[in-house]
Amino acid sequence: MSCDRKGYTLWFTGLPCAGKTTLADALAPKLRERGQNVERLDGDIVRKELTKDLGFSHEDRDTNIDRVTFVGKLLSRNGVAVLSSFVSPYRAKRQQCREKVEEDSIFVEVFVKCPVAVCEERDVKGMYAKAHAGVIKEFTGVDDPYEEPENAEIVVDTDRETVEESAAHVLGELEKLGLA
C-alpha cells in the first residue's frame, strides 16, 4: 500500500435514504484496490460511538458535523482517503467543513441526489413514516429543510443510476482531480 498518496475527504451529502452510505461503501474497496488508505465515517456508526450524546436539533446536528470534520481532517492530512456519509443538511455547515479540511487537505463534495419520494420508498427503518406521523421531529426532508449543494464537485442521481454506475462516476471524477 502506498503511504505517500495525498489524503482527501470525500463528503457524501443528501437526504436520508438517498444512497450515501451504500455509495461510499461501494467506492471504498475500489479505492483500496488502487492502493489508497481508506476510512469510512458514517452517520449511523458515528452516532453510536462518537456522538451518542447528541440529538437531532439544529445545534446538535452542527456539533455532530463539527466532530466528524475534526476526525476527517486528521485522517486526510495524514494521507487517508476519508469517505464521510452524512445528511449534513445545511449549506453553511458544509462550507465550514470544507474550509476546515482544506486547511490541510482536499475536500470533495458529492451530492447524492434523489427525490424525497424515492427516499421514502427506500426507507427500511420507517423514519419518514414516523416523521410524517409526528413521532420524529425535525426530520430532514419532512419538517426540517435539506439545502442542496450549489457547487458540489460531483453529483450522482441515485434514482437514475445503479450503485455501480454512481460509484464509477465518482471514481472517474476522482481520477480527473488526480485523487484516484
KOLBA-333157 format. One record per atom (N, C-alpha, C): residue number from 1; residue in one letter; chain; atom name; x, y, z. Coordinates in nm, 3 decimals. Atoms other than C-alpha are relative to their C-alpha. Example, Ala and Ser with C-alpha at 12.3 -4.5 7.8 and 13.67 -1.06 7.14 Angstrom:
# KOLBA-333157
NODE  1  A  A  N  0.089  -0.119  0.000
NODE  1  A  A  CA  1.230  -0.450  0.780
NODE  1  A  A  C  0.090  0.120  0.000
NODE  2  S  A  N  -0.082  -0.119  -0.006
NODE  2  S  A  CA  1.367  -0.106  0.714
NODE  2  S  A  C  -0.077  0.109  0.073
# end
This chain:
# KOLBA-333157
NODE  1  M  A  N  0.082  -0.119  0.000
NODE  1  M  A  CA  0.000  0.000  0.000
NODE  1  M  A  C  0.086  0.124  0.000
NODE  2  S  A  N  -0.073  -0.125  0.009
NODE  2  S  A  CA  0.113  0.348  -0.080
NODE  2  S  A  C  -0.037  0.090  0.116
NODE  3  C  A  N  0.024  -0.091  -0.111
NODE  3  C  A  CA  0.152  0.582  0.215
NODE  3  C  A  C  0.027  0.144  -0.041
NODE  4  D  A  N  -0.036  -0.135  0.042
NODE  4  D  A  CA  0.269  0.882  0.012
NODE  4  D  A  C  -0.111  0.067  -0.080
NODE  5  R  A  N  0.112  -0.060  0.072
NODE  5  R  A  CA  -0.068  0.945  -0.155
NODE  5  R  A  C  -0.055  0.117  0.080
NODE  6  K  A  N  0.064  -0.114  -0.064
NODE  6  K  A  CA  -0.238  1.272  -0.085
NODE  6  K  A  C  -0.136  -0.042  0.055
NODE  7  G  A  N  0.129  0.031  -0.059
NODE  7  G  A  CA  -0.529  1.234  0.152
NODE  7  G  A  C  -0.104  0.102  -0.040
NODE  8  Y  A  N  0.110  -0.090  0.031
NODE  8  Y  A  CA  -0.867  1.388  0.099
NODE  8  Y  A  C  -0.124  -0.047  0.073
NODE  9  T  A  N  0.130  0.034  -0.058
NODE  9  T  A  CA  -1.217  1.397  0.241
NODE  9  T  A  C  -0.104  0.009  -0.110
NODE  10  L  A  N  0.111  0.009  0.095
NODE  10  L  A  CA  -1.496  1.286  0.013
NODE  10  L  A  C  -0.127  0.007  0.085
NODE  11  W  A  N  0.115  -0.026  -0.086
NODE  11  W  A  CA  -1.813  1.429  0.169
NODE  11  W  A  C  -0.129  -0.029  -0.075
NODE  12  F  A  N  0.126  0.041  0.061
NODE  12  F  A  CA  -2.131  1.246  0.065
NODE  12  F  A  C  -0.115  0.065  0.077
NODE  13  T  A  N  0.113  -0.067  -0.063
NODE  13  T  A  CA  -2.437  1.461  0.138
NODE  13  T  A  C  -0.126  -0.025  -0.082
NODE  14  G  A  N  0.128  0.022  0.066
NODE  14  G  A  CA  -2.803  1.406  0.058
NODE  14  G  A  C  -0.106  -0.034  0.103
NODE  15  L  A  N  0.111  0.034  -0.088
NODE  15  L  A  CA  -3.142  1.330  0.202
NODE  15  L  A  C  0.020  -0.136  0.067
NODE  16  P  A  N  -0.002  0.135  -0.057
NODE  16  P  A  CA  -3.186  1.035  0.440
NODE  16  P  A  C  -0.052  -0.101  -0.103
NODE  17  C  A  N  0.035  0.110  0.091
NODE  17  C  A  CA  -3.204  0.713  0.232
NODE  17  C  A  C  0.026  0.033  -0.147
NODE  18  A  A  N  -0.034  -0.035  0.139
NODE  18  A  A  CA  -3.064  0.883  -0.081
NODE  18  A  A  C  0.102  -0.097  -0.058
NODE  19  G  A  N  -0.100  0.095  0.047
NODE  19  G  A  CA  -2.785  0.624  -0.101
NODE  19  G  A  C  0.143  0.037  0.036
NODE  20  K  A  N  -0.134  -0.047  -0.037
NODE  20  K  A  CA  -2.488  0.798  0.066
NODE  20  K  A  C  0.087  -0.115  0.052
NODE  21  T  A  N  -0.076  0.110  -0.060
NODE  21  T  A  CA  -2.376  0.502  0.276
NODE  21  T  A  C  0.025  -0.111  -0.101
NODE  22  T  A  N  -0.012  0.106  0.101
NODE  22  T  A  CA  -2.441  0.248  0.001
NODE  22  T  A  C  0.107  0.036  -0.103
NODE  23  L  A  N  -0.098  -0.044  0.100
NODE  23  L  A  CA  -2.238  0.450  -0.248
NODE  23  L  A  C  0.141  0.005  0.058
NODE  24  A  A  N  -0.132  -0.007  -0.062
NODE  24  A  A  CA  -1.950  0.519  -0.010
NODE  24  A  A  C  0.055  -0.140  0.028
NODE  25  D  A  N  -0.043  0.138  -0.026
NODE  25  D  A  CA  -1.939  0.151  0.089
NODE  25  D  A  C  0.041  -0.071  -0.129
NODE  26  A  A  N  -0.036  0.061  0.128
NODE  26  A  A  CA  -1.926  0.051  -0.279
NODE  26  A  A  C  0.131  0.058  -0.053
NODE  27  L  A  N  -0.120  -0.067  0.050
NODE  27  L  A  CA  -1.649  0.301  -0.353
NODE  27  L  A  C  0.126  -0.037  0.079
NODE  28  A  A  N  -0.115  0.026  -0.086
NODE  28  A  A  CA  -1.422  0.217  -0.058
NODE  28  A  A  C  0.090  -0.113  -0.050
NODE  29  P  A  N  -0.090  0.106  0.047
NODE  29  P  A  CA  -1.295  -0.121  -0.189
NODE  29  P  A  C  0.066  0.033  -0.134
NODE  30  K  A  N  -0.059  -0.038  0.129
NODE  30  K  A  CA  -1.236  0.026  -0.536
NODE  30  K  A  C  0.122  0.091  0.023
NODE  31  L  A  N  -0.114  -0.087  -0.032
NODE  31  L  A  CA  -1.009  0.291  -0.383
NODE  31  L  A  C  0.112  -0.080  0.066
NODE  32  R  A  N  -0.102  0.084  -0.064
NODE  32  R  A  CA  -0.832  0.031  -0.167
NODE  32  R  A  C  0.075  -0.083  -0.104
NODE  33  E  A  N  -0.065  0.076  0.107
NODE  33  E  A  CA  -0.765  -0.176  -0.481
NODE  33  E  A  C  0.105  0.084  -0.072
NODE  34  R  A  N  -0.094  -0.091  0.064
NODE  34  R  A  CA  -0.582  0.130  -0.614
NODE  34  R  A  C  0.113  0.042  0.095
NODE  35  G  A  N  -0.108  -0.026  -0.094
NODE  35  G  A  CA  -0.356  0.135  -0.309
NODE  35  G  A  C  -0.023  0.115  0.095
NODE  36  Q  A  N  0.027  -0.111  -0.091
NODE  36  Q  A  CA  -0.528  0.407  -0.112
NODE  36  Q  A  C  -0.040  -0.050  0.138
NODE  37  N  A  N  0.047  0.024  -0.136
NODE  37  N  A  CA  -0.568  0.403  0.263
NODE  37  N  A  C  -0.136  0.067  0.010
NODE  38  V  A  N  0.137  -0.052  -0.001
NODE  38  V  A  CA  -0.942  0.447  0.314
NODE  38  V  A  C  -0.061  -0.022  0.138
NODE  39  E  A  N  0.080  0.013  -0.122
NODE  39  E  A  CA  -1.152  0.514  0.622
NODE  39  E  A  C  -0.139  0.050  -0.030
NODE  40  R  A  N  0.141  -0.038  0.015
NODE  40  R  A  CA  -1.530  0.536  0.639
NODE  40  R  A  C  -0.049  0.068  0.127
NODE  41  L  A  N  0.072  -0.066  -0.108
NODE  41  L  A  CA  -1.713  0.783  0.858
NODE  41  L  A  C  -0.145  0.006  -0.043
NODE  42  D  A  N  0.140  0.010  0.039
NODE  42  D  A  CA  -2.086  0.714  0.851
NODE  42  D  A  C  -0.089  0.046  0.114
NODE  43  G  A  N  0.089  -0.058  -0.099
NODE  43  G  A  CA  -2.372  0.886  1.028
NODE  43  G  A  C  -0.048  -0.097  0.106
NODE  44  D  A  N  0.054  0.096  -0.097
NODE  44  D  A  CA  -2.524  0.577  1.191
NODE  44  D  A  C  0.109  -0.050  0.096
NODE  45  I  A  N  -0.108  0.053  -0.084
NODE  45  I  A  CA  -2.190  0.444  1.317
NODE  45  I  A  C  0.053  0.108  0.093
NODE  46  V  A  N  -0.054  -0.110  -0.080
NODE  46  V  A  CA  -2.061  0.781  1.437
NODE  46  V  A  C  -0.096  0.034  0.115
NODE  47  R  A  N  0.098  -0.033  -0.105
NODE  47  R  A  CA  -2.384  0.847  1.629
NODE  47  R  A  C  -0.005  -0.107  0.109
NODE  48  K  A  N  -0.004  0.105  -0.102
NODE  48  K  A  CA  -2.344  0.513  1.811
NODE  48  K  A  C  0.125  0.012  0.087
NODE  49  E  A  N  -0.129  0.000  -0.070
NODE  49  E  A  CA  -1.982  0.579  1.912
NODE  49  E  A  C  0.048  0.139  0.040
NODE  50  L  A  N  -0.065  -0.129  -0.023
NODE  50  L  A  CA  -1.857  0.937  1.880
NODE  50  L  A  C  -0.096  0.109  0.047
NODE  51  T  A  N  0.093  -0.109  -0.030
NODE  51  T  A  CA  -2.171  1.147  1.913
NODE  51  T  A  C  -0.131  -0.050  0.061
NODE  52  K  A  N  0.122  0.057  -0.058
NODE  52  K  A  CA  -2.416  0.934  2.110
NODE  52  K  A  C  -0.065  0.094  0.101
NODE  53  D  A  N  0.056  -0.097  -0.095
NODE  53  D  A  CA  -2.467  1.228  2.346
NODE  53  D  A  C  -0.085  0.107  -0.069
NODE  54  L  A  N  0.069  -0.105  0.075
NODE  54  L  A  CA  -2.628  1.435  2.068
NODE  54  L  A  C  -0.135  -0.046  -0.053
NODE  55  G  A  N  0.130  0.026  0.061
NODE  55  G  A  CA  -2.984  1.459  1.943
NODE  55  G  A  C  0.001  0.050  -0.144
NODE  56  F  A  N  0.013  -0.042  0.139
NODE  56  F  A  CA  -3.111  1.599  1.614
NODE  56  F  A  C  -0.046  0.144  -0.015
NODE  57  S  A  N  0.029  -0.143  0.012
NODE  57  S  A  CA  -3.169  1.965  1.692
NODE  57  S  A  C  0.102  0.062  -0.096
NODE  58  H  A  N  -0.095  -0.068  0.091
NODE  58  H  A  CA  -3.001  2.213  1.458
NODE  58  H  A  C  0.138  0.010  0.066
NODE  59  E  A  N  -0.127  -0.014  -0.072
NODE  59  E  A  CA  -2.734  2.277  1.723
NODE  59  E  A  C  0.073  -0.134  0.013
NODE  60  D  A  N  -0.062  0.131  -0.015
NODE  60  D  A  CA  -2.673  1.906  1.786
NODE  60  D  A  C  0.051  -0.054  -0.135
NODE  61  R  A  N  -0.046  0.043  0.133
NODE  61  R  A  CA  -2.651  1.834  1.411
NODE  61  R  A  C  0.131  0.070  -0.035
NODE  62  D  A  N  -0.123  -0.075  0.029
NODE  62  D  A  CA  -2.391  2.108  1.378
NODE  62  D  A  C  0.117  -0.055  0.082
NODE  63  T  A  N  -0.106  0.056  -0.085
NODE  63  T  A  CA  -2.191  1.967  1.672
NODE  63  T  A  C  0.044  -0.136  -0.053
NODE  64  N  A  N  -0.032  0.130  0.059
NODE  64  N  A  CA  -2.209  1.619  1.518
NODE  64  N  A  C  0.094  0.018  -0.120
NODE  65  I  A  N  -0.081  -0.023  0.120
NODE  65  I  A  CA  -2.069  1.751  1.190
NODE  65  I  A  C  0.135  0.060  0.037
NODE  66  D  A  N  -0.129  -0.056  -0.044
NODE  66  D  A  CA  -1.800  1.954  1.371
NODE  66  D  A  C  0.095  -0.112  0.046
NODE  67  R  A  N  -0.084  0.109  -0.050
NODE  67  R  A  CA  -1.672  1.639  1.544
NODE  67  R  A  C  0.049  -0.089  -0.115
NODE  68  V  A  N  -0.036  0.084  0.113
NODE  68  V  A  CA  -1.676  1.435  1.225
NODE  68  V  A  C  0.103  0.071  -0.089
NODE  69  T  A  N  -0.094  -0.078  0.080
NODE  69  T  A  CA  -1.499  1.713  1.037
NODE  69  T  A  C  0.139  -0.005  0.062
NODE  70  F  A  N  -0.128  0.006  -0.070
NODE  70  F  A  CA  -1.225  1.715  1.300
NODE  70  F  A  C  0.070  -0.133  -0.026
NODE  71  V  A  N  -0.058  0.132  0.023
NODE  71  V  A  CA  -1.171  1.340  1.265
NODE  71  V  A  C  0.043  -0.015  -0.147
NODE  72  G  A  N  -0.032  0.009  0.142
NODE  72  G  A  CA  -1.182  1.357  0.885
NODE  72  G  A  C  0.123  0.081  -0.037
NODE  73  K  A  N  -0.116  -0.086  0.026
NODE  73  K  A  CA  -0.933  1.642  0.879
NODE  73  K  A  C  0.130  -0.068  0.047
NODE  74  L  A  N  -0.119  0.068  -0.052
NODE  74  L  A  CA  -0.687  1.448  1.098
NODE  74  L  A  C  0.042  -0.115  -0.092
NODE  75  L  A  N  -0.031  0.114  0.086
NODE  75  L  A  CA  -0.712  1.140  0.880
NODE  75  L  A  C  0.050  0.044  -0.137
NODE  76  S  A  N  -0.036  -0.038  0.138
NODE  76  S  A  CA  -0.698  1.314  0.543
NODE  76  S  A  C  0.134  0.069  -0.007
NODE  77  R  A  N  -0.131  -0.067  0.005
NODE  77  R  A  CA  -0.398  1.528  0.631
NODE  77  R  A  C  0.114  -0.100  0.020
NODE  78  N  A  N  -0.100  0.106  -0.016
NODE  78  N  A  CA  -0.220  1.200  0.707
NODE  78  N  A  C  -0.010  -0.104  -0.111
NODE  79  G  A  N  -0.004  0.084  0.119
NODE  79  G  A  CA  -0.275  1.055  0.362
NODE  79  G  A  C  -0.115  -0.096  -0.018
NODE  80  V  A  N  0.114  0.092  0.008
NODE  80  V  A  CA  -0.608  0.880  0.415
NODE  80  V  A  C  -0.109  0.060  -0.087
NODE  81  A  A  N  0.121  -0.039  0.073
NODE  81  A  A  CA  -0.900  0.895  0.173
NODE  81  A  A  C  -0.117  -0.025  0.095
NODE  82  V  A  N  0.108  0.009  -0.097
NODE  82  V  A  CA  -1.188  0.968  0.412
NODE  82  V  A  C  -0.132  0.011  -0.074
NODE  83  L  A  N  0.131  0.001  0.063
NODE  83  L  A  CA  -1.533  0.876  0.285
NODE  83  L  A  C  -0.103  0.024  0.109
NODE  84  S  A  N  0.094  -0.043  -0.104
NODE  84  S  A  CA  -1.782  1.065  0.503
NODE  84  S  A  C  -0.140  0.006  -0.058
NODE  85  S  A  N  0.139  0.000  0.050
NODE  85  S  A  CA  -2.152  0.996  0.454
NODE  85  S  A  C  -0.093  0.049  0.111
NODE  86  F  A  N  0.085  -0.066  -0.098
NODE  86  F  A  CA  -2.377  1.236  0.644
NODE  86  F  A  C  -0.105  0.083  -0.073
NODE  87  V  A  N  0.104  -0.083  0.059
NODE  87  V  A  CA  -2.706  1.404  0.564
NODE  87  V  A  C  0.054  0.143  -0.012
NODE  88  S  A  N  -0.055  -0.136  -0.006
NODE  88  S  A  CA  -2.540  1.734  0.666
NODE  88  S  A  C  -0.085  0.097  -0.082
NODE  89  P  A  N  0.100  -0.069  0.080
NODE  89  P  A  CA  -2.845  1.931  0.555
NODE  89  P  A  C  0.024  0.149  -0.026
NODE  90  Y  A  N  -0.014  -0.145  0.009
NODE  90  Y  A  CA  -2.715  2.287  0.594
NODE  90  Y  A  C  0.124  0.042  -0.078
NODE  91  R  A  N  -0.110  -0.047  0.085
NODE  91  R  A  CA  -2.501  2.459  0.328
NODE  91  R  A  C  0.112  0.066  0.080
NODE  92  A  A  N  -0.101  -0.075  -0.075
NODE  92  A  A  CA  -2.327  2.688  0.575
NODE  92  A  A  C  0.091  -0.095  0.078
NODE  93  K  A  N  -0.080  0.095  -0.077
NODE  93  K  A  CA  -2.212  2.394  0.789
NODE  93  K  A  C  0.091  -0.081  -0.093
NODE  94  R  A  N  -0.087  0.072  0.096
NODE  94  R  A  CA  -2.085  2.202  0.483
NODE  94  R  A  C  0.114  0.091  -0.046
NODE  95  Q  A  N  -0.106  -0.094  0.039
NODE  95  Q  A  CA  -1.892  2.514  0.381
NODE  95  Q  A  C  0.105  0.010  0.110
NODE  96  Q  A  N  -0.095  -0.002  -0.112
NODE  96  Q  A  CA  -1.735  2.528  0.728
NODE  96  Q  A  C  0.085  -0.127  0.000
NODE  97  C  A  N  -0.075  0.126  0.008
NODE  97  C  A  CA  -1.637  2.161  0.691
NODE  97  C  A  C  0.107  0.012  -0.107
NODE  98  R  A  N  -0.093  -0.017  0.112
NODE  98  R  A  CA  -1.477  2.238  0.357
NODE  98  R  A  C  0.119  0.087  0.043
NODE  99  E  A  N  -0.107  -0.093  -0.039
NODE  99  E  A  CA  -1.281  2.531  0.498
NODE  99  E  A  C  0.095  -0.062  0.101
NODE  100  K  A  N  -0.086  0.063  -0.101
NODE  100  K  A  CA  -1.153  2.332  0.796
NODE  100  K  A  C  0.088  -0.108  -0.062
NODE  101  V  A  N  -0.078  0.108  0.062
NODE  101  V  A  CA  -1.047  2.030  0.591
NODE  101  V  A  C  0.105  0.057  -0.093
NODE  102  E  A  N  -0.092  -0.057  0.099
NODE  102  E  A  CA  -0.888  2.246  0.322
NODE  102  E  A  C  0.117  0.077  0.061
NODE  103  E  A  N  -0.117  -0.058  -0.065
NODE  103  E  A  CA  -0.652  2.399  0.579
NODE  103  E  A  C  0.121  -0.093  -0.017
NODE  104  D  A  N  -0.106  0.100  0.005
NODE  104  D  A  CA  -0.451  2.075  0.548
NODE  104  D  A  C  -0.012  -0.099  -0.113
NODE  105  S  A  N  0.026  0.110  0.091
NODE  105  S  A  CA  -0.602  1.862  0.276
NODE  105  S  A  C  -0.096  0.045  -0.110
NODE  106  I  A  N  0.093  -0.025  0.110
NODE  106  I  A  CA  -0.858  1.835  -0.004
NODE  106  I  A  C  -0.139  -0.045  0.042
NODE  107  F  A  N  0.140  0.030  -0.029
NODE  107  F  A  CA  -1.236  1.839  0.032
NODE  107  F  A  C  -0.075  -0.010  -0.131
NODE  108  V  A  N  0.080  0.020  0.122
NODE  108  V  A  CA  -1.462  1.699  -0.240
NODE  108  V  A  C  -0.142  -0.031  0.044
NODE  109  E  A  N  0.139  0.021  -0.036
NODE  109  E  A  CA  -1.837  1.733  -0.200
NODE  109  E  A  C  -0.069  -0.084  -0.107
NODE  110  V  A  N  0.077  0.087  0.088
NODE  110  V  A  CA  -2.051  1.457  -0.350
NODE  110  V  A  C  -0.147  0.013  0.038
NODE  111  F  A  N  0.144  -0.013  -0.024
NODE  111  F  A  CA  -2.419  1.540  -0.378
NODE  111  F  A  C  -0.069  -0.126  -0.049
NODE  112  V  A  N  0.074  0.122  0.031
NODE  112  V  A  CA  -2.615  1.216  -0.365
NODE  112  V  A  C  -0.146  0.043  -0.015
NODE  113  K  A  N  0.130  -0.061  0.032
NODE  113  K  A  CA  -2.926  1.346  -0.535
NODE  113  K  A  C  -0.106  -0.108  -0.020
NODE  114  C  A  N  0.109  0.096  0.011
NODE  114  C  A  CA  -3.255  1.161  -0.500
NODE  114  C  A  C  -0.127  0.068  0.047
NODE  115  P  A  N  0.126  -0.061  -0.044
NODE  115  P  A  CA  -3.617  1.278  -0.484
NODE  115  P  A  C  -0.048  -0.060  0.132
NODE  116  V  A  N  0.046  0.045  -0.131
NODE  116  V  A  CA  -3.774  1.258  -0.140
NODE  116  V  A  C  -0.096  -0.119  -0.011
NODE  117  A  A  N  0.095  0.112  0.016
NODE  117  A  A  CA  -4.047  1.023  -0.271
NODE  117  A  A  C  0.074  -0.132  -0.016
NODE  118  V  A  N  -0.080  0.122  0.018
NODE  118  V  A  CA  -3.782  0.769  -0.376
NODE  118  V  A  C  0.069  -0.035  0.133
NODE  119  C  A  N  -0.062  0.025  -0.130
NODE  119  C  A  CA  -3.601  0.810  -0.043
NODE  119  C  A  C  -0.100  -0.064  0.096
NODE  120  E  A  N  0.104  0.058  -0.086
NODE  120  E  A  CA  -3.929  0.736  0.137
NODE  120  E  A  C  -0.025  -0.146  -0.035
NODE  121  E  A  N  0.020  0.140  0.042
NODE  121  E  A  CA  -3.972  0.416  -0.070
NODE  121  E  A  C  0.114  -0.089  0.048
NODE  122  R  A  N  -0.118  0.077  -0.040
NODE  122  R  A  CA  -3.619  0.304  0.026
NODE  122  R  A  C  0.013  -0.014  0.151
NODE  123  D  A  N  -0.017  -0.012  -0.144
NODE  123  D  A  CA  -3.666  0.373  0.396
NODE  123  D  A  C  -0.041  -0.127  0.074
NODE  124  V  A  N  0.029  0.126  -0.069
NODE  124  V  A  CA  -3.642  0.031  0.563
NODE  124  V  A  C  -0.019  0.020  0.150
NODE  125  K  A  N  0.013  -0.026  -0.144
NODE  125  K  A  CA  -3.626  0.187  0.912
NODE  125  K  A  C  -0.133  0.069  0.035
NODE  126  G  A  N  0.127  -0.065  -0.025
NODE  126  G  A  CA  -3.959  0.368  0.871
NODE  126  G  A  C  0.012  0.141  0.057
NODE  127  M  A  N  -0.022  -0.134  -0.057
NODE  127  M  A  CA  -3.810  0.706  0.965
NODE  127  M  A  C  -0.091  0.106  -0.062
NODE  128  Y  A  N  0.086  -0.099  0.065
NODE  128  Y  A  CA  -4.006  0.905  0.706
NODE  128  Y  A  C  -0.144  -0.013  0.050
NODE  129  A  A  N  0.136  0.021  -0.049
NODE  129  A  A  CA  -4.335  0.748  0.817
NODE  129  A  A  C  -0.014  0.054  0.142
NODE  130  K  A  N  0.004  -0.052  -0.137
NODE  130  K  A  CA  -4.253  0.830  1.180
NODE  130  K  A  C  0.004  0.153  0.000
NODE  131  A  A  N  -0.007  -0.146  0.009
NODE  131  A  A  CA  -4.165  1.187  1.081
NODE  131  A  A  C  -0.134  0.058  -0.046
NODE  132  H  A  N  0.131  -0.045  0.047
NODE  132  H  A  CA  -4.492  1.227  0.888
NODE  132  H  A  C  -0.107  -0.013  0.109
NODE  133  A  A  N  0.095  0.022  -0.109
NODE  133  A  A  CA  -4.678  1.092  1.192
NODE  133  A  A  C  0.029  0.090  0.120
NODE  134  G  A  N  -0.035  -0.089  -0.110
NODE  134  G  A  CA  -4.503  1.345  1.418
NODE  134  G  A  C  0.077  -0.066  0.112
NODE  135  V  A  N  -0.076  0.073  -0.102
NODE  135  V  A  CA  -4.314  1.079  1.613
NODE  135  V  A  C  0.144  0.048  0.003
NODE  136  I  A  N  -0.135  -0.056  0.011
NODE  136  I  A  CA  -3.977  1.206  1.488
NODE  136  I  A  C  -0.016  0.146  -0.042
NODE  137  K  A  N  0.006  -0.144  0.028
NODE  137  K  A  CA  -3.942  1.585  1.496
NODE  137  K  A  C  0.129  0.044  -0.070
NODE  138  E  A  N  -0.114  -0.060  0.068
NODE  138  E  A  CA  -3.709  1.797  1.282
NODE  138  E  A  C  0.073  -0.101  -0.090
NODE  139  F  A  N  -0.058  0.100  0.089
NODE  139  F  A  CA  -3.655  1.519  1.029
NODE  139  F  A  C  0.026  0.063  -0.136
NODE  140  T  A  N  -0.040  -0.061  0.127
NODE  140  T  A  CA  -3.466  1.633  0.720
NODE  140  T  A  C  -0.082  -0.056  -0.114
NODE  141  G  A  N  0.082  0.039  0.114
NODE  141  G  A  CA  -3.685  1.629  0.414
NODE  141  G  A  C  -0.148  -0.003  0.029
NODE  142  V  A  N  0.141  0.001  -0.038
NODE  142  V  A  CA  -4.010  1.629  0.611
NODE  142  V  A  C  -0.034  0.133  0.068
NODE  143  D  A  N  0.029  -0.127  -0.068
NODE  143  D  A  CA  -4.020  1.911  0.868
NODE  143  D  A  C  0.126  0.078  0.034
NODE  144  D  A  N  -0.125  -0.075  -0.009
NODE  144  D  A  CA  -3.659  2.028  0.851
NODE  144  D  A  C  0.059  0.001  -0.141
NODE  145  P  A  N  -0.044  -0.010  0.140
NODE  145  P  A  CA  -3.502  2.152  0.527
NODE  145  P  A  C  0.130  -0.073  -0.029
NODE  146  Y  A  N  -0.129  0.044  0.054
NODE  146  Y  A  CA  -3.229  1.996  0.319
NODE  146  Y  A  C  0.039  0.103  -0.104
NODE  147  E  A  N  -0.048  -0.102  0.093
NODE  147  E  A  CA  -3.029  2.266  0.143
NODE  147  E  A  C  0.097  -0.066  -0.098
NODE  148  E  A  N  -0.082  0.066  0.101
NODE  148  E  A  CA  -2.897  2.115  -0.179
NODE  148  E  A  C  0.129  0.078  -0.027
NODE  149  P  A  N  -0.125  -0.069  0.036
NODE  149  P  A  CA  -2.535  2.192  -0.265
NODE  149  P  A  C  -0.017  0.080  -0.128
NODE  150  E  A  N  0.006  -0.084  0.120
NODE  150  E  A  CA  -2.494  2.469  -0.517
NODE  150  E  A  C  0.118  -0.025  -0.093
NODE  151  N  A  N  -0.120  0.019  0.082
NODE  151  N  A  CA  -2.144  2.377  -0.636
NODE  151  N  A  C  0.075  -0.127  0.038
NODE  152  A  A  N  -0.068  0.125  -0.033
NODE  152  A  A  CA  -2.071  2.016  -0.546
NODE  152  A  A  C  0.092  -0.040  -0.116
NODE  153  E  A  N  -0.094  0.045  0.104
NODE  153  E  A  CA  -1.770  1.879  -0.731
NODE  153  E  A  C  -0.056  -0.119  -0.077
NODE  154  I  A  N  0.055  0.121  0.061
NODE  154  I  A  CA  -1.959  1.555  -0.800
NODE  154  I  A  C  -0.149  -0.009  0.036
NODE  155  V  A  N  0.143  0.023  -0.023
NODE  155  V  A  CA  -2.333  1.493  -0.841
NODE  155  V  A  C  -0.036  -0.135  -0.059
NODE  156  V  A  N  0.051  0.128  0.050
NODE  156  V  A  CA  -2.486  1.147  -0.870
NODE  156  V  A  C  -0.150  -0.002  0.022
NODE  157  D  A  N  0.146  0.012  -0.008
NODE  157  D  A  CA  -2.854  1.078  -0.936
NODE  157  D  A  C  -0.033  -0.146  0.031
NODE  158  T  A  N  0.015  0.140  -0.038
NODE  158  T  A  CA  -2.916  0.761  -0.739
NODE  158  T  A  C  -0.137  -0.058  -0.033
NODE  159  D  A  N  0.128  0.054  0.045
NODE  159  D  A  CA  -3.274  0.732  -0.858
NODE  159  D  A  C  0.006  -0.040  -0.147
NODE  160  R  A  N  -0.015  0.029  0.143
NODE  160  R  A  CA  -3.149  0.704  -1.219
NODE  160  R  A  C  0.118  -0.092  -0.031
NODE  161  E  A  N  -0.120  0.080  0.021
NODE  161  E  A  CA  -2.820  0.516  -1.175
NODE  161  E  A  C  0.002  -0.117  0.097
NODE  162  T  A  N  -0.025  0.109  -0.094
NODE  162  T  A  CA  -2.730  0.182  -1.024
NODE  162  T  A  C  0.113  0.043  0.094
NODE  163  V  A  N  -0.109  -0.029  -0.093
NODE  163  V  A  CA  -2.490  0.181  -0.731
NODE  163  V  A  C  0.133  -0.007  -0.074
NODE  164  E  A  N  -0.126  0.014  0.075
NODE  164  E  A  CA  -2.215  0.058  -0.964
NODE  164  E  A  C  0.022  0.117  -0.096
NODE  165  E  A  N  -0.014  -0.115  0.090
NODE  165  E  A  CA  -2.284  0.337  -1.215
NODE  165  E  A  C  0.038  0.126  0.078
NODE  166  S  A  N  -0.034  -0.116  -0.082
NODE  166  S  A  CA  -2.275  0.600  -0.941
NODE  166  S  A  C  0.144  -0.008  0.052
NODE  167  A  A  N  -0.137  0.019  -0.048
NODE  167  A  A  CA  -1.953  0.454  -0.797
NODE  167  A  A  C  0.100  0.025  -0.112
NODE  168  A  A  N  -0.089  -0.022  0.115
NODE  168  A  A  CA  -1.793  0.452  -1.143
NODE  168  A  A  C  0.008  0.149  -0.034
NODE  169  H  A  N  0.003  -0.144  0.026
NODE  169  H  A  CA  -1.899  0.814  -1.192
NODE  169  H  A  C  0.090  0.074  0.099
NODE  170  V  A  N  -0.082  -0.064  -0.103
NODE  170  V  A  CA  -1.742  0.920  -0.860
NODE  170  V  A  C  0.148  -0.031  -0.024
NODE  171  L  A  N  -0.138  0.040  0.024
NODE  171  L  A  CA  -1.426  0.723  -0.936
NODE  171  L  A  C  0.059  0.076  -0.120
NODE  172  G  A  N  -0.045  -0.074  0.117
NODE  172  G  A  CA  -1.400  0.887  -1.278
NODE  172  G  A  C  0.030  0.146  0.031
NODE  173  E  A  N  -0.022  -0.140  -0.039
NODE  173  E  A  CA  -1.432  1.233  -1.126
NODE  173  E  A  C  0.123  0.012  0.089
NODE  174  L  A  N  -0.120  -0.002  -0.085
NODE  174  L  A  CA  -1.168  1.150  -0.864
NODE  174  L  A  C  0.126  -0.013  -0.086
NODE  175  E  A  N  -0.113  0.011  0.093
NODE  175  E  A  CA  -0.937  1.044  -1.147
NODE  175  E  A  C  0.031  0.134  -0.065
NODE  176  K  A  N  -0.019  -0.132  0.062
NODE  176  K  A  CA  -0.991  1.380  -1.319
NODE  176  K  A  C  0.066  0.098  0.096
NODE  177  L  A  N  -0.057  -0.088  -0.103
NODE  177  L  A  CA  -0.900  1.551  -0.991
NODE  177  L  A  C  0.139  -0.046  0.043
NODE  178  G  A  N  -0.132  0.053  -0.036
NODE  178  G  A  CA  -0.583  1.340  -0.965
NODE  178  G  A  C  0.003  -0.068  0.136
NODE  179  L  A  N  0.009  0.058  -0.134
NODE  179  L  A  CA  -0.704  1.167  -0.650
NODE  179  L  A  C  -0.015  -0.153  -0.001
NODE  180  A  A  N  0.018  0.146  0.006
NODE  180  A  A  CA  -0.763  0.810  -0.771
NODE  180  A  A  C  0.077  -0.059  -0.116
# end
